[in-house]
Amino acid sequence: MLYRAGLSVANAGHISVAIGEDRMLVNRFGPSFATLTPRDILTCDFAGQIVDGEGWVNDTILLHGYIHQHVPDVVALVHTHPPATVTFSAFRKVPEVYDQESCILAGDVAIVEDNYSGLASTEERVRPMADSLREHRAILLPNHGAITRGPNVQLATVAMMLLEGMIQRNLSVAASARALGCEPTPIALEAALTAKREISKIPFLQPLWADLLTRLRQTDPQLFEAFASVASV
């Protein structure tokens, strides 16, 4: 889904799901989000050691392990490098809310105070990310990418899609403002939070996820064949 939405770059990025006090499911290093199959999912401890499955994970998996360890209510994490988000992260600012869909993330996006200095694989680098994810659903990593969290992988994935859409809107509004010579007006935070509460009452996740799966069945039927093959073993 992330690949089809244009939210992945090469084979960078990880998804993790905590399944115990010191266990998480992660995608192994190598396959991109475009070619990932069920056999590429490993069980690791929070120190990045493989407990079950075949493959290898690089040191950046420690980003996930540290966050799961220190923010135990976080079940699922999605980390990737969406193109608009990476561009916007260079400005070190939180995106404005300009449309109804972005209201879902109102007050839930933060920028991590971090000057890019290499891979985020040490406790010192990751600690501010973990602290920020205690309070926010999505964080921007300057010159790097983003992390979104959720009580399940579905909501964490949808949050990443919403974040990229929100930032694409910010960039297009900024470009239009320059072209038109006008100052844009974002949605007031109070109004955005009201819309967020109203939208949260709508049971949107199940039909949205079903729709996303239907799209994948149309574009990537072999993925579901792989699921069936693993399930039959």
Residue pairs with C-beta under 8 A, 6 or more apart in sequence:
1 157
1 161
1 212
1 216
2 8
2 13
2 33
2 78
2 80
2 157
2 160
2 161
3 32
3 33
3 34
4 215
4 216
4 219
4 220
5 161
5 164
6 82
6 83
6 164
7 33
7 80
7 82
7 83
7 160
7 161
7 164
8 32
8 33
8 34
8 80
8 81
8 82
9 80
9 81
9 83
10 32
11 29
11 30
11 31
11 32
12 80
12 81
12 145
13 33
13 78
13 79
13 80
13 81
13 145
14 26
14 27
14 60
14 61
14 63
14 64
14 77
14 79
15 26
15 27
15 76
15 77
15 78
15 79
15 153
15 156
15 157
16 24
16 25
16 26
16 61
16 64
16 65
16 68
16 76
16 77
17 24
17 25
17 75
17 76
17 77
17 152
17 153
18 24
18 68
18 72
18 74
18 75
18 76
19 25
19 43
22 45
22 46
22 69
23 43
23 44
23 45
23 46
23 51
24 43
24 44
24 45
24 46
24 64
24 65
24 68
25 41
25 42
25 43
26 41
26 42
26 44
26 57
26 61
26 64
27 33
27 36
27 40
27 41
27 42
28 40
28 41
28 42
28 53
28 54
28 55
28 56
28 57
29 55
29 56
29 57
29 58
29 61
30 40
30 55
30 56
31 37
31 40
33 80
37 223
37 226
38 226
38 227
38 230
39 54
39 226
39 230
40 55
41 53
42 50
42 51
42 52
42 53
42 54
42 55
42 57
43 50
43 51
43 52
43 53
44 50
44 51
44 57
44 61
44 65
45 51
45 65
46 65
46 66
46 68
46 69
47 62
47 65
48 57
48 59
48 61
48 62
48 65
50 56
50 57
58 119
58 121
59 119
59 121
60 119
60 120
60 121
62 121
62 122
62 126
63 79
63 120
63 121
63 126
63 129
63 147
64 77
64 79
66 123
66 126
66 127
66 130
67 74
67 77
67 126
67 129
67 130
67 133
67 147
67 149
68 74
68 77
70 127
70 130
71 130
71 133
71 134
71 149
74 133
74 149
75 149
75 150
75 151
75 152
76 149
76 150
76 151
76 152
76 153
76 155
76 156
77 133
77 147
77 148
77 149
77 156
78 147
78 148
78 149
78 150
78 153
78 156
78 157
78 159
78 160
79 145
79 146
79 147
80 145
80 146
80 160
81 144
81 145
81 146
82 145
82 146
82 160
82 163
82 164
82 167
84 164
84 167
84 168
84 171
85 140
85 145
85 146
85 163
85 164
85 167
86 143
86 144
86 145
87 167
87 171
88 95
88 140
88 167
88 170
88 171
89 111
89 140
89 141
89 142
89 143
89 144
89 145
89 146
90 142
90 143
92 111
92 113
92 142
93 111
94 109
94 110
94 111
94 140
95 102
95 109
95 166
95 167
95 169
95 170
96 170
96 173
96 184
96 186
96 187
97 103
97 105
97 106
97 166
97 186
97 187
97 189
97 192
98 166
98 169
98 170
98 173
98 184
98 186
98 187
99 166
99 169
99 187
100 195
100 199
101 162
101 165
101 166
102 162
102 165
102 166
102 169
102 187
102 192
103 187
103 192
103 193
103 195
103 196
103 199
104 162
104 196
104 199
104 200
105 137
105 138
105 159
105 162
105 163
105 166
105 196
106 187
106 189
106 192
106 193
106 195
106 196
107 189
107 192
107 193
107 196
108 136
108 137
108 138
109 136
109 137
109 138
109 139
109 140
109 163
109 166
110 132
110 135
110 136
110 138
110 139
110 140
111 139
111 140
111 142
112 128
112 129
112 132
112 139
112 140
112 141
112 142
113 128
114 125
114 128
114 129
114 141
114 142
115 142
116 141
116 142
116 143
116 144
117 125
120 126
120 129
120 141
120 144
129 139
129 141
129 147
132 139
133 139
133 147
133 149
137 148
137 149
137 150
137 159
138 146
138 147
138 148
138 149
138 159
138 160
138 162
138 163
139 146
139 147
139 148
140 146
141 147
146 160
146 163
146 164
148 156
148 157
148 159
148 160
148 163
149 156
149 159
150 156
150 157
150 158
150 159
154 205
154 209
155 205
158 205
158 208
158 209
173 184
174 184
176 184
177 183
177 184
187 195
216 223
216 224
217 224
